[in-house]
Amino acid sequence: KRLALALICTGGIAAADPQLIFSSSISITGAGGLSGLEINSDGMSGLTVSDRGNLYSVVLTRTGGLLEGATLAPWPRRTKIEGDVEGIATLDDQSYLFSLEGPAKVLSLDAEDTLTVLPRHSDFDTYHSNRALESIAVDQDGTIYVLPETVGSDGKGFPLYALIDGRWDRAAVIPKIGAFLAVGADFGPDNLLYLLERSLTPFGFRTRVRRFDLSKDGLAPETLLTTWPFTHDNLEGISLWQDATGTTRVTMIADDNLRALQRNEIVEYILQE
């Protein structure tokens, strides 16, 4: 009885900590090198992009809310953007943003399908072409944020840039912990920044998801998920949305690097507070 009580108490304490609970994982075919993901509010459709700039509509299949399948098709509005596209964010229902690694820049696509290059920060030229603007996200006020895959020149962490009044300012520095690199970001329904990180080990990829409150000093970091090698493939894109019950779901996509030994994968977790 004492052991049972101890286990119940321990479980209660663990459940009180915010964490991501695994829901489902599926392999997808029809494209390679998928690096960015934006899921629509219905949780049934979205947009993904390859690091060769190919754009694909995503249609998800669910049973009882559980993700069971996904199909890809060329995006009817535009099938390609020139460059190494790594991140996607939505400004509104018809406008999108894309972050690129080579060369480092941010593009906006409006409702009329006009593609515009946004202003650049001088720091963008200092990032390696394969470690540049990996992530882009938009908060509930419409402020655009980008960050590179690797730390800044000062070595303190991942610099987070915000586009304010037409110019990029350093909004914060996300502390780098361990061997993980920043590969994806999105704001959740709580308007907190969720950062997807990846680490390559001799035994496979590891994934970590942390979240930050940009309104607080020190960013109030919380680690929601850390996986062991071989749990998932090379997860690089992240998108947050709320289902019909008000539960926050975190959907991620893996980049197979166009290699036969890897796979394109969509993974979904449920946020437990």
Sequence and secondary structure as in RCSB ss.txt:
>XXXX:A:sequence
KRLALALICTGGIAAADPQLIFSSSISITGAGGLSGLEINSDGMSGLTVSDRGNLYSVVLTRTGGLLEGATLAPW
PRRTKIEGDVEGIATLDDQSYLFSLEGPAKVLSLDAEDTLTVLPRHSDFDTYHSNRALESIAVDQDGTIYVLPET
VGSDGKGFPLYALIDGRWDRAAVIPKIGAFLAVGADFGPDNLLYLLERSLTPFGFRTRVRRFDLSKDGLAPETLL
TTWPFTHDNLEGISLWQDATGTTRVTMIADDNLRALQRNEIVEYILQE
>XXXX:A:secstr
 HHHHHHHHHHHHHHHS EEEEEEEEE  S   EEEEEE TTSSEEEEEETTSBEEEEEEEEETTEEEEEEEEE 
SS SB SS EEEEEESSSS EEEEETTTTEEEEE TT  EEE    GGGGGS TTSSEEEEEE TT  EEEEESS
  TTSSEEEEEEEETTEEEEEEEEE  TT EEEEEEE TTS EEEEEEEEETTEEEEEEEEE TTSTT   EEEE
E  TTSSS EEEEEEEE TTS EEEEEEE  TT TTS  EEEEEEEE 
